[in-house]
Amino acid sequence: MSATDRRRSFTDHQRLFMAYIRDPDRSPAPSDIEKCRIDLYRELIFNNMESFLSKNFPVLRRLTGDVCWMALVQDFFSEHRCKSPYFSEIPEEFLGYLQQERGDRKRDFPFMVELAHYEWVEMALAIATDVPVKPNGSILAIDDLKQRFSVSPLAWPLAYRYPVHQVSASFKPETPSAEPTYLVVYRNQDYRVKFMQINAMTYRFLQLVEENPEKSGEDCLLILCQEIGQKNLDQILRGGVDMLQGLSSRGIVSIVD
């Protein structure tokens, strides 16, 4: 047998081995390995992955129930091809599977993808290496809005069709809300991940701050005022003072020096 044939044979053997590891119900076990050994190996891998996903998606795990949860993890295990070799990135791979590959299935909750994203955000912020910003000034008057602001890299403005922060065993919405749910999930200086429910105007303002780093808070509010057709500019600016004070006190935004 040539070196090329040996490599091809080894590659084919690896594929056969991994096909059985991923889905033993649909793939035959390699004939040259004791079945009890390969089954033990598969059980260790699967149980580690299931445990890790359970810890990172606790609400989804509880709502799904034992049988459906194990089936969901098995579907992910057999159908998805992870692109990252790092164990800590498995939750993001799982989220990608739900968003892009799984499709609609009868037993899945209609809010499952959004709930999984919300739970993944909490984990991602918890392990992020960015440093929380410290409140570095007061926003007490309209003149303070002439400063430029930045959104903390540890504060993520989010919009969902379902109120994912309220989902529980006693609340499982079957249809999207009439209006989107807007949240900011952020990590504070105590390294605690928290969320703040916001309205559509605050969500859009944070987007404008991120999209226009050269503009002042007042400039961003003027753009927002034009977008919503609000003619009472003074009312928008006064509301902006209160909004920015609340965001700044939580470390969600900071004044750019």
LUMBA-650627 format. One record per residue (C-alpha): x, y, z; residue number from 1; chain; residue in one letter. Coordinates in steps of 0.02 Angstrom, whole numbers, plus 50000, padded with zeros to 5 digits. Example, Ala and Ser with C-alpha at 12.3 -4.5 7.8 and 13.67 -1.06 7.14 Angstrom:
X, Y, Z, i, ch, aa
50615, 49775, 50390, 1, A, a
50684, 49947, 50357, 2, A, s
//
This chain:
X, Y, Z, i, ch, aa
50000, 50000, 50000, 1, A, m
50070, 50170, 49952, 2, A, s
50087, 50316, 50072, 3, A, a
49941, 50401, 49984, 4, A, t
49832, 50248, 50005, 5, A, d
49878, 50234, 50189, 6, A, r
49832, 50417, 50218, 7, A, r
49668, 50392, 50126, 8, A, r
49631, 50235, 50227, 9, A, s
49669, 50326, 50391, 10, A, f
49559, 50473, 50340, 11, A, t
49416, 50356, 50295, 12, A, d
49436, 50269, 50462, 13, A, h
49428, 50436, 50554, 14, A, q
49269, 50483, 50463, 15, A, r
49190, 50317, 50505, 16, A, l
49241, 50336, 50686, 17, A, f
49173, 50514, 50702, 18, A, m
49012, 50472, 50611, 19, A, a
48975, 50340, 50743, 20, A, y
49025, 50459, 50884, 21, A, i
48906, 50591, 50818, 22, A, r
48758, 50480, 50778, 23, A, d
48770, 50296, 50827, 24, A, p
48589, 50264, 50776, 25, A, d
48626, 50304, 50594, 26, A, r
48808, 50256, 50574, 27, A, s
48895, 50088, 50598, 28, A, p
49032, 50069, 50728, 29, A, a
49210, 50037, 50666, 30, A, p
49239, 49850, 50661, 31, A, s
49416, 49857, 50730, 32, A, d
49370, 49943, 50896, 33, A, i
49277, 49859, 51038, 34, A, e
49102, 49931, 51042, 35, A, k
49104, 49952, 51231, 36, A, c
49260, 50060, 51217, 37, A, r
49196, 50174, 51082, 38, A, i
49027, 50189, 51169, 39, A, d
49114, 50243, 51329, 40, A, l
49215, 50372, 51234, 41, A, y
49059, 50439, 51149, 42, A, r
48965, 50450, 51314, 43, A, e
49105, 50552, 51393, 44, A, l
49109, 50676, 51249, 45, A, i
48920, 50694, 51238, 46, A, f
48895, 50712, 51426, 47, A, n
49029, 50846, 51437, 48, A, n
48948, 50945, 51298, 49, A, m
48773, 50923, 51369, 50, A, e
48830, 50979, 51542, 51, A, s
48917, 51132, 51471, 52, A, f
48765, 51184, 51370, 53, A, l
48649, 51156, 51518, 54, A, s
48752, 51276, 51624, 55, A, k
48756, 51410, 51489, 56, A, n
48573, 51399, 51439, 57, A, f
48488, 51362, 51607, 58, A, p
48317, 51436, 51567, 59, A, v
48305, 51348, 51400, 60, A, l
48362, 51187, 51484, 61, A, r
48227, 51196, 51618, 62, A, r
48088, 51240, 51498, 63, A, l
48133, 51107, 51371, 64, A, t
48127, 50959, 51491, 65, A, g
48240, 50807, 51498, 66, A, d
48184, 50711, 51345, 67, A, v
48171, 50857, 51224, 68, A, c
48330, 50937, 51290, 69, A, w
48433, 50779, 51264, 70, A, m
48359, 50763, 51089, 71, A, a
48404, 50944, 51052, 72, A, l
48583, 50920, 51109, 73, A, v
48595, 50760, 51008, 74, A, q
48532, 50852, 50853, 75, A, d
48667, 50985, 50879, 76, A, f
48799, 50852, 50911, 77, A, f
48759, 50755, 50754, 78, A, s
48710, 50892, 50632, 79, A, e
48826, 51039, 50670, 80, A, h
49009, 51053, 50624, 81, A, r
49098, 51164, 50749, 82, A, c
49219, 51288, 50674, 83, A, k
49309, 51329, 50836, 84, A, s
49421, 51206, 50930, 85, A, p
49392, 51296, 51096, 86, A, y
49272, 51219, 51221, 87, A, f
49222, 51391, 51287, 88, A, s
49152, 51435, 51116, 89, A, e
49031, 51287, 51108, 90, A, i
48885, 51397, 51169, 91, A, p
48912, 51515, 51022, 92, A, e
48919, 51365, 50905, 93, A, e
48756, 51302, 50981, 94, A, f
48676, 51472, 50955, 95, A, l
48735, 51473, 50775, 96, A, g
48657, 51302, 50749, 97, A, y
48489, 51363, 50816, 98, A, l
48494, 51522, 50712, 99, A, q
48556, 51457, 50546, 100, A, q
48537, 51269, 50533, 101, A, e
48399, 51195, 50640, 102, A, r
48250, 51278, 50557, 103, A, g
48073, 51268, 50625, 104, A, d
48030, 51108, 50716, 105, A, r
47863, 51064, 50792, 106, A, k
47919, 51042, 50972, 107, A, r
48030, 51197, 50980, 108, A, d
47968, 51350, 51072, 109, A, f
47937, 51496, 50953, 110, A, p
48049, 51605, 51063, 111, A, f
48188, 51475, 51078, 112, A, m
48316, 51560, 50966, 113, A, v
48293, 51730, 51049, 114, A, e
48299, 51656, 51224, 115, A, l
48458, 51562, 51180, 116, A, a
48535, 51723, 51113, 117, A, h
48490, 51817, 51271, 118, A, y
48568, 51681, 51380, 119, A, e
48723, 51675, 51269, 120, A, w
48745, 51864, 51286, 121, A, v
48751, 51846, 51475, 122, A, e
48888, 51715, 51461, 123, A, m
48985, 51812, 51329, 124, A, a
48987, 51970, 51435, 125, A, l
49035, 51873, 51591, 126, A, a
49195, 51809, 51510, 127, A, i
49235, 51960, 51400, 128, A, a
49408, 52032, 51428, 129, A, t
49355, 52215, 51407, 130, A, d
49367, 52327, 51559, 131, A, v
49206, 52407, 51624, 132, A, p
49200, 52595, 51607, 133, A, v
49188, 52704, 51760, 134, A, k
49061, 52845, 51771, 135, A, p
49168, 52996, 51728, 136, A, n
49053, 53144, 51740, 137, A, g
48879, 53207, 51779, 138, A, s
48743, 53245, 51653, 139, A, i
48635, 53368, 51746, 140, A, l
48588, 53501, 51618, 141, A, a
48558, 53520, 51431, 142, A, i
48731, 53598, 51409, 143, A, d
48808, 53434, 51466, 144, A, d
48738, 53354, 51310, 145, A, l
48865, 53449, 51204, 146, A, k
48996, 53321, 51257, 147, A, q
49031, 53164, 51156, 148, A, r
48984, 52996, 51227, 149, A, f
49034, 52816, 51195, 150, A, s
48943, 52654, 51230, 151, A, v
49038, 52531, 51339, 152, A, s
49100, 52376, 51247, 153, A, p
49022, 52282, 51393, 154, A, l
48849, 52354, 51358, 155, A, a
48750, 52274, 51217, 156, A, w
48586, 52355, 51160, 157, A, p
48469, 52217, 51103, 158, A, l
48299, 52205, 51020, 159, A, a
48190, 52049, 51028, 160, A, y
48018, 52002, 50962, 161, A, r
47982, 51909, 51124, 162, A, y
48005, 51971, 51304, 163, A, p
48146, 51848, 51333, 164, A, v
48193, 51921, 51503, 165, A, h
48022, 51869, 51569, 166, A, q
48013, 51693, 51498, 167, A, v
47989, 51561, 51633, 168, A, s
47897, 51400, 51671, 169, A, a
47739, 51502, 51700, 170, A, s
47762, 51619, 51552, 171, A, f
47793, 51543, 51380, 172, A, k
47732, 51666, 51249, 173, A, p
47665, 51584, 51091, 174, A, e
47666, 51739, 50981, 175, A, t
47781, 51891, 50968, 176, A, p
47737, 52047, 51067, 177, A, s
47648, 52190, 50980, 178, A, a
47805, 52296, 51005, 179, A, e
47987, 52239, 51013, 180, A, p
48069, 52214, 51181, 181, A, t
48222, 52326, 51200, 182, A, y
48357, 52284, 51326, 183, A, l
48533, 52333, 51370, 184, A, v
48632, 52190, 51443, 185, A, v
48790, 52253, 51527, 186, A, y
48928, 52205, 51648, 187, A, r
48960, 52327, 51789, 188, A, n
49118, 52366, 51886, 189, A, q
49080, 52225, 52008, 190, A, d
49089, 52103, 51860, 191, A, y
48904, 52066, 51875, 192, A, r
48801, 52049, 51716, 193, A, v
48637, 52143, 51727, 194, A, k
48501, 52200, 51609, 195, A, f
48403, 52360, 51592, 196, A, m
48241, 52371, 51494, 197, A, q
48237, 52524, 51383, 198, A, i
48119, 52601, 51257, 199, A, n
48136, 52617, 51069, 200, A, a
48205, 52795, 51080, 201, A, m
48345, 52746, 51201, 202, A, t
48388, 52597, 51092, 203, A, y
48399, 52706, 50937, 204, A, r
48501, 52838, 51031, 205, A, f
48629, 52707, 51081, 206, A, l
48639, 52652, 50900, 207, A, q
48669, 52831, 50845, 208, A, l
48807, 52855, 50974, 209, A, v
48894, 52698, 50911, 210, A, e
48871, 52745, 50728, 211, A, e
48926, 52927, 50750, 212, A, n
49073, 52934, 50871, 213, A, p
49118, 53108, 50812, 214, A, e
48949, 53182, 50860, 215, A, k
48896, 53249, 51029, 216, A, s
48752, 53183, 51131, 217, A, g
48652, 53335, 51077, 218, A, e
48689, 53299, 50893, 219, A, d
48628, 53120, 50912, 220, A, c
48469, 53180, 50997, 221, A, l
48439, 53302, 50854, 222, A, l
48453, 53160, 50729, 223, A, i
48332, 53058, 50834, 224, A, l
48214, 53206, 50842, 225, A, c
48212, 53217, 50653, 226, A, q
48186, 53030, 50631, 227, A, e
48032, 53023, 50741, 228, A, i
47962, 53190, 50682, 229, A, g
47965, 53268, 50855, 230, A, q
47951, 53457, 50844, 231, A, k
47972, 53491, 51030, 232, A, n
48162, 53491, 51035, 233, A, l
48172, 53556, 51213, 234, A, d
48069, 53408, 51275, 235, A, q
48186, 53286, 51185, 236, A, i
48341, 53368, 51258, 237, A, l
48273, 53370, 51435, 238, A, r
48225, 53188, 51418, 239, A, g
48399, 53156, 51351, 240, A, g
48476, 53224, 51510, 241, A, v
48379, 53101, 51618, 242, A, d
48413, 52958, 51498, 243, A, m
48600, 52988, 51491, 244, A, l
48612, 53010, 51679, 245, A, q
48534, 52838, 51702, 246, A, g
48644, 52757, 51571, 247, A, l
48802, 52840, 51635, 248, A, s
48771, 52791, 51817, 249, A, s
48767, 52609, 51763, 250, A, r
48924, 52620, 51658, 251, A, g
48828, 52591, 51497, 252, A, i
48891, 52754, 51421, 253, A, v
49035, 52867, 51467, 254, A, s
49091, 53041, 51421, 255, A, i
49230, 53047, 51291, 256, A, v
49375, 53149, 51358, 257, A, d
//
